[in-house]
Amino acid sequence: MSKPIVYGADYSVYVRIVRLVLEEKGIDYELVPVDIFAADGVPGWYFDHHPFGRIPAFEHDGFRLHETSAIARYVDEAFDGPALQPVEARPRATMNQILGMLDAYAYRAMVWDVAVERLEKEPPDEVLIAAGLSQAATVLRVLTSLKAAGPWLLGDQLTLADLHAAPVVGYFVKVAEGRNLLAEFADIHNWWTRIAQRPSFSGTEKAG
């Protein structure tokens, strides 16, 4: 079989999620750069891979996918390597709940409303940042309540929940407000320290 292909940019949280899954499974892959924020817009050819012009998209032996969670589950189920989803129904449901919560409530608030706003806007919108931090606090409280005993969010098994959360938190802690808020949630802070040290995470860090 040919190497899977990931289309996207190394700055993207969601591209990094897919790359983390591939890295943790021990799968060699190709990253084809696609910059959806380029001055000329999304390349025309890319809409064959993602009809909405978002990143990432994925291809494996002619099979194409878009949407990060679908790609991550496919990679886990189609390739050898450590299982990244619980077998039992209830922990798997909790994992899926965490994935949905991160997409619906964490990503926009923690990445765009706090980190990007603080790092890239001049002047930043302090009202937007404050609202993002409030939402982030709720996310971290819920993650704390859902976290099982053990090193990872679901306990002893590293799962897609960890690999989905890590890039979101990684962007959030680029700014002081994010680091300070995370420090208030000891269980999640300890989890973050642990996952940030994994070779998969350091190996997918954006260069520069």
Secondary structure, DSSP 4 states (H G I P E B T S, - for coil): -PPPEEEE-TT-HHHHHHHHHHHHHT---EEEE--TTSTT-S-GGGGGT-TT--S-EEEETTEEEESHHHHHHHHHHHS-SS--S-SSHHHHHHHHHHHHHIIIIIIIIIIIIIIIHHHH-SS--HHHHHHHHHHHHHHHHHHHHHPPSSSBTTBSS--HHHHHHHHHHHHHTTSHHHHHHHTT-HHHHHHHHHHHTSHHHHHTPPP-
